[in-house]
Amino acid sequence: MALAMTTKHHLWLKRGTQEQVKKDIPTALSCDSNAAIDVAYNAKLNDRSKHIDIAYHFTREQIDQGNVSVMYVPSEEKLADICTKGMTRYVNDHLCSKIFGSK
C-alpha cells in the first residue's frame, strides 16, 4: 500500500518537474521490503494480499509502462528515515555523512 502511495506521489512530482525542464526524468523508488517489491514485479497474489489488489495493479502498471522502477534499499541506508524515524546515534551520523559528506 505504501509503495502504491509513493508511486502516485513520485508520478505527480515527475510530471510537475517535466513541465519545468521539458525532458523525461527517470523515477526510481527505493523500498526496504522485499515482499512489496516481489508483489510489484510479479503477477501473483495470494489470499493474504487480496486487499491490496487495486494498489498492486496501479504500481505494476506503472512499472510495466516504464514510468517507475523499484529497487531494494535496506532501512539503514534510506536517507529519508533521518527525518521520519528515531535511530541510534551511529545510524544518524552515518546517514548525515551520506547527505552532507564526510565529517
N, C-alpha and C positions, 0 to 999 in steps of 0.2 A: 504494500500500500504506500509506504514511504517512497519507494522507488518511482512509482507512478506519479506521485505528487511532485517529486523532484524533476521528473521528466517534463511535466507541464510547466513548471517554473523556468526550467532551462530553455524550453522552446519559446516561451514568452520573451525572455531576455535576449535570446538569439535573434528573434525577429526584430526586436527593437534596435539591437546593435547593428544588424544588417541594413536597416533603413539609414543609419548614420554613416556607415563606412562603405556601403554599396558593394560588399563582397561576401561570399559564403564563408561562414565561420564554423569549423567542426566543433561538435559538442561531445565531450567525454565526461561521463558521470562516474564518480567513484562510489563504491559501495563496500561496506565491511561485512556483508552477509553473502556467503557463497550460495545459500539456499535461494535468496532473492535473485541472484544472478542466474542460477540454473533455471528458475521459473521464467525469467525474462527471455532467455535464449532458447529454451527447449519447449516444444509444443505439447508437453504432458502436464496434466493436472491430476491431482488425487482428491480423495474425499475431503481431506483437511484443507485444501486450497480452493474449494469452490467459491468461497465468499469473496475471493479476490479476482474473480473471473473477468470483470469489466476492466479493472485497472491493469490486470495482466495483459489483456488483449491490446490495450492502448500502448503500453510500454513496448510490447513485442512488435506491434505495427510500426512504431517509430524507429526501432532498431532495424527492422526489415527494410524500411524506406531509406535508411542511412542518415536519418536526422540526428540520432544519438548513438553512442556506444557506451557500454558499461564495463568498467574494469574493477578488479578487486584491489582494495587498499585496506590494509589492516587498521584497526581502530587507533593503534599507537601512532600511525602516520597521517591521520586525517587532520589537516591543518584547521578546518572549521571547528573541530572539537575544542580548541583552546577557548573559543567564545561560548560554547554551549554546555560543557561538562566540567565537573570537578575532576582534578587529576593530581597526581603526585608532582612534587617539585621537579624531579628528574624528567618526567614526560613533558611538563610545562616548559622547562628550559630547552629540551630537545626540539619541541615544536617552534618555540620562539627563535631558536637559531636557524631553523629552516625558513622562517618567514623573514627575519631581519638579517640573516647572515651570521657568521661565526662571531662569538664574543671575543 
